[in-house]
Amino acid sequence: MPRTDSDQEGGQVAGTLERIERRLERIEGLLAQGPAAGHEWLSIKQAAHVTGLSQAHVRRAVRAGGPAASNVGTQSRPIWRIARADLAKWMEENRVQNPLPSSADLRVLVQRYFPKG
């Protein structure tokens, strides 16, 4: 029996529905994984709270190319979002190994700048 136009249309509709179902399953899987598939995005305020820095400091760092950030606002009114992993990487890159002088060096400095006498 020859195929009719309605049979061909039915086959196309079935194929389209299958593609839609696969896409929906993929979207549901991504949504089940959480925000942005494993990324936790922080606002400037949240990033400042996590790092113990001021919001102004974090904002300046973002503008200067510090932590990688996404602008979800507009060019004239940016709304920055920073991935927690990028924030941690930036903090680690800017970590100072030993910010305080040794006790011996500290004694020398105290004697030099505050002599007894």
Sequence and secondary structure as in RCSB ss.txt:
>XXXX:A:sequence
MPRTDSDQEGGQVAGTLERIERRLERIEGLLAQGPAAGHEWLSIKQAAHVTGLSQAHVRRAVRAGGPAASNVGTQ
SRPIWRIARADLAKWMEENRVQNPLPSSADLRVLVQRYFPKG
>XXXX:A:secstr
    HHHHHHHHHHHHHHHHHHHHHHHHHHHHH GGGG  EE HHHHHHHHT  HHHHHHHHHTT S  EE S S
SS  EEEEHHHHHHHHHHT  S  S  HHHHHHHHHHHS   
